[in-house]
Amino acid sequence: MEIFEIQVRYMNDIPPLPWLRAFEAASRNGNFSNAADELGLTPAAVSHQLRSLEEHLGYQLFSRKKRPMELTTMGELYLPWVIKAFEILRLGTRDVFGTSQMRPLRIRCLPTFAQLWLLKQLPDFWARYPGVNVQLHMGTWASAIQSNQLDIEIRFGNGDWQGQHATLLARAPVVPVCHPNLQPKGETLETLRDSPLIEIIGVADNWYQFFRQENLAPLRQIPAINVDQSIAALELAVNGMGHALVSELFAFPYLQDGRLVHSLPLEKHTDQAIYVTCPEGPMSYDCQIFLDWIVERSSSMRQA
């Protein structure tokens, strides 16, 4: 309750936005008539808003005896703050929503896929389509954005999302990987099961399912480390913290340069894959451009 009351008092200290707009416009134009034309109001309405602002602040902002009108000392002190506030609001609106002429293409992407593949490909997209304003969300706070607020999502799953049109980008088996020094000498599942394991929270293809598929008894110990992203599991594995069970697509660059090796020559085939999705219905021109581009760039991953 105290926080709510503080917020209410704070908002009550801020004059209504239309009064501030009238103040800024009248200051710049030097009279009510020109300010009224700019704001689409009558001069009387502008005059009323300015008097309401002055009553709210408790100070006169204009000296109305002079033509053109001049700001009082308090008006001159207040005007830069009002201009700065409008500029911050304008920049914030543009950065989040874009301008009316250049709406951003809002894309949310798996952090692992973004870091290991998409960010390396985007220079090609920008070189081909410099006029498309891409807004990429892949950080932790991106999960707070609702799907209906996005144009495109790149996600991991079975391809079935209600209200979304899904296009396959890449499918790969899940494989166990580790630092070369941790590779089991006996190459047995029992040895792997009893080794330090890194679990990725929330995935369908976890260590329990992996050993169950191989008709092996459940784990004797809970995985020592739990993380929420494949990229984190891979980096921990590189540092010798244990064995990670990840999509071979994500593990490929690590296996290619020798930072990681297969824990065992086994793989688990899965219904999960990487898809690009967009809301069903009409699609914007920029959205169609990006969709065509990413399907083209990812073709090699589907052929692998």
C-alpha positions in Angstrom: 0.0 0.0 0.0 2.8 2.4 0.8 4.4 1.9 -2.6 1.1 2.5 -4.4 0.6 5.7 -2.4 4.1 6.9 -3.3 3.5 6.2 -7.0 0.2 8.0 -6.9 1.7 11.1 -5.3 4.6 11.0 -7.8 2.2 11.0 -10.8 0.1 13.8 -9.2 3.2 16.0 -9.3 3.3 15.7 -13.1 1.0 18.1 -15.0 -1.3 16.6 -17.7 0.5 16.1 -21.0 -1.9 18.3 -23.0 -1.1 21.3 -20.8 2.7 20.7 -21.3 2.2 20.4 -25.0 0.4 23.7 -25.1 3.1 25.3 -23.0 5.9 24.1 -25.3 4.0 25.1 -28.5 3.1 28.5 -27.2 6.7 29.1 -26.1 8.0 28.2 -29.5 5.4 30.1 -31.6 5.2 33.2 -29.4 1.4 33.4 -29.4 -1.7 31.3 -28.8 -3.1 31.4 -32.4 -0.1 29.7 -34.0 0.2 27.2 -31.2 -3.5 26.5 -31.6 -3.1 25.8 -35.3 -0.2 23.5 -34.7 -2.1 21.5 -32.0 -5.4 21.5 -33.8 -7.1 23.5 -31.1 -8.8 26.9 -30.7 -6.7 29.8 -29.2 -9.2 29.8 -26.3 -8.5 26.1 -25.6 -4.7 26.8 -25.6 -5.2 29.7 -23.3 -7.3 27.6 -21.0 -4.8 24.8 -20.8 -1.9 27.3 -20.1 -3.9 28.9 -17.3 -4.7 25.5 -15.9 -1.0 24.6 -16.0 0.0 27.9 -14.2 -2.6 27.2 -11.5 -1.3 23.7 -11.1 2.3 24.9 -10.7 1.4 28.0 -8.7 3.4 30.3 -11.0 2.8 32.5 -14.0 4.7 31.2 -17.0 4.0 33.9 -19.6 3.9 37.7 -19.5 0.8 38.3 -21.5 1.2 42.1 -21.5 3.9 41.9 -24.2 3.5 40.9 -27.9 4.9 38.5 -28.8 4.4 36.9 -25.5 7.5 36.4 -23.4 8.2 33.8 -20.8 8.5 34.8 -17.2 11.7 33.8 -15.3 9.9 30.7 -14.0 8.7 29.9 -17.5 12.3 30.1 -18.8 13.5 27.8 -16.1 10.8 25.3 -16.7 10.8 25.2 -20.5 14.2 23.3 -21.0 12.9 20.5 -18.7 9.7 20.2 -20.6 11.5 20.0 -24.0 13.9 17.4 -22.6 11.1 15.3 -21.3 9.3 15.3 -24.7 12.6 14.4 -26.4 13.2 11.5 -24.1 9.6 10.3 -24.6 10.0 10.6 -28.4 13.3 8.7 -28.4 11.9 6.0 -26.2 8.8 5.6 -28.4 10.9 5.4 -31.5 13.4 2.9 -30.1 10.6 0.5 -28.8 8.0 0.9 -31.5 9.8 2.6 -34.4 8.4 5.5 -36.4 5.2 5.5 -38.3 7.2 5.2 -41.5 9.6 2.5 -40.2 8.0 0.1 -37.8 10.5 -2.4 -36.5 10.4 -6.1 -37.4 10.2 -7.6 -33.9 11.9 -11.0 -33.6 12.4 -13.2 -30.6 15.0 -15.9 -30.8 16.5 -18.7 -28.7 19.6 -17.2 -27.1 21.7 -20.3 -28.1 20.5 -20.3 -31.7 21.1 -16.5 -31.9 24.6 -16.7 -30.5 25.8 -19.8 -32.4 24.1 -19.1 -35.8 21.7 -16.1 -36.3 24.0 -13.3 -35.2 26.6 -14.6 -37.7 24.1 -14.5 -40.5 22.4 -11.2 -39.9 25.1 -9.1 -41.7 24.0 -10.8 -44.9 20.4 -9.9 -44.3 21.3 -6.2 -43.6 23.5 -6.1 -46.7 20.5 -7.3 -48.8 17.7 -5.4 -47.1 19.2 -2.3 -45.4 15.8 -0.6 -45.2 14.3 -3.3 -42.8 14.5 -2.2 -39.2 15.2 -5.4 -37.2 14.5 -5.5 -33.4 16.0 -8.7 -32.0 14.9 -10.0 -28.6 17.0 -12.8 -27.1 17.7 -11.7 -23.5 16.1 -12.9 -20.3 13.5 -10.1 -20.3 12.4 -11.1 -23.8 10.2 -13.9 -22.3 7.9 -11.2 -20.9 6.9 -10.2 -24.4 3.6 -11.8 -25.6 3.7 -13.8 -28.9 1.0 -11.5 -30.3 3.4 -8.5 -29.9 6.0 -10.2 -32.1 6.3 -10.5 -35.9 8.6 -13.6 -35.9 9.8 -16.1 -33.3 12.6 -18.6 -33.7 11.9 -21.4 -31.2 12.5 -25.0 -30.2 9.6 -27.5 -30.1 7.4 -29.9 -32.0 6.1 -27.3 -34.5 2.6 -27.1 -33.0 1.8 -23.7 -31.6 -1.8 -22.5 -31.6 -2.4 -19.5 -33.9 1.1 -19.6 -35.3 2.4 -20.7 -38.8 5.5 -22.8 -38.2 8.3 -23.4 -40.8 11.1 -25.9 -40.0 14.6 -24.5 -40.0 16.7 -27.3 -38.6 16.3 -30.7 -37.1 19.2 -32.7 -35.4 19.5 -35.5 -32.9 20.4 -34.9 -29.2 23.9 -36.0 -28.3 26.0 -36.2 -25.1 29.1 -34.1 -25.2 32.0 -33.4 -22.9 35.5 -32.0 -22.6 38.0 -34.4 -24.2 39.5 -35.2 -20.8 36.2 -36.4 -19.5 35.4 -38.8 -22.3 34.6 -42.2 -20.6 37.4 -44.7 -21.2 35.2 -47.7 -21.2 32.6 -46.1 -23.5 29.7 -47.7 -21.5 26.4 -46.1 -20.6 26.8 -47.1 -17.0 30.0 -45.0 -16.7 28.3 -42.1 -18.4 25.3 -42.3 -16.1 27.5 -42.1 -13.0 29.6 -39.2 -14.3 28.9 -35.5 -13.5 25.9 -34.4 -15.7 24.7 -31.0 -16.8 20.9 -30.7 -17.1 19.1 -28.1 -19.2 15.9 -27.1 -17.3 12.6 -27.4 -19.1 13.7 -29.5 -22.1 11.8 -32.6 -23.2 15.0 -34.5 -24.1 16.7 -34.7 -20.7 19.1 -37.2 -19.2 16.3 -39.3 -17.6 14.7 -39.8 -21.1 18.1 -40.5 -22.6 18.9 -43.3 -20.3 15.4 -44.6 -20.4 15.6 -44.9 -24.2 18.7 -47.0 -23.8 16.8 -49.3 -21.3 19.0 -48.2 -18.5 18.0 -47.8 -14.8 17.2 -44.2 -13.8 20.0 -41.9 -12.7 21.7 -42.7 -9.4 22.3 -39.1 -8.7 20.6 -35.8 -9.5 22.6 -33.8 -12.2 25.1 -31.7 -10.3 24.4 -28.6 -12.4 21.1 -27.2 -13.8 21.0 -24.4 -16.4 18.2 -22.9 -18.5 20.0 -22.5 -21.8 21.9 -24.9 -24.1 24.7 -22.3 -24.6 25.3 -22.3 -20.8 25.4 -26.2 -20.7 27.9 -26.2 -23.6 30.2 -23.6 -22.0 30.2 -25.5 -18.7 31.1 -28.7 -20.6 34.0 -26.9 -22.3 35.3 -26.0 -18.8 35.2 -29.7 -17.8 32.2 -29.4 -15.4 30.4 -32.5 -16.8 28.5 -34.0 -19.7 25.8 -32.0 -21.5 22.9 -33.4 -23.5 22.3 -31.0 -26.3 21.1 -30.7 -29.9 23.9 -31.7 -32.2 23.2 -28.5 -34.2 24.2 -26.4 -31.2 27.2 -28.7 -30.3 28.5 -28.8 -33.9 30.9 -25.7 -33.7 32.3 -27.0 -30.4 32.8 -30.5 -31.8 34.3 -29.1 -35.0 37.1 -27.2 -33.3 37.8 -29.9 -30.7 36.6 -28.0 -27.6 34.1 -30.8 -27.0 33.9 -34.5 -28.1 31.0 -37.0 -28.1 30.8 -38.6 -24.7 29.7 -41.8 -26.4 28.9 -42.6 -30.0 25.2 -42.4 -29.3 22.4 -40.0 -30.4 18.8 -39.6 -29.5 16.3 -38.8 -32.2 13.7 -36.4 -31.2 10.5 -34.7 -32.3 11.9 -31.4 -31.2 13.4 -29.1 -33.8 14.0 -25.4 -34.5 11.2 -23.5 -36.2 10.5 -20.0 -37.3 6.9 -19.0 -36.6 4.7 -16.0 -37.3 1.1 -15.3 -36.5 -1.5 -16.8 -38.8 -3.1 -14.3 -41.2 -1.8 -11.5 -43.4 1.9 -11.0 -43.2 3.8 -7.7 -43.6 6.3 -7.2 -46.4 9.2 -7.0 -44.0 8.1 -10.2 -42.2 7.8 -12.1 -45.5 11.3 -10.9 -46.6 12.9 -12.1 -43.3 11.0 -15.4 -43.4 12.1 -16.1 -47.0 15.7 -15.1 -46.1 16.1 -17.3 -43.0 14.6 -20.3 -44.7 17.1 -19.9 -47.6 20.1 -19.4 -45.2 19.2 -22.4 -43.1 18.7 -24.8 -46.0 22.1 -26.5 -45.4 21.0 -27.4 -41.8 17.9 -29.2 -43.1 20.0 -31.1 -45.7 22.6 -32.3 -43.1 
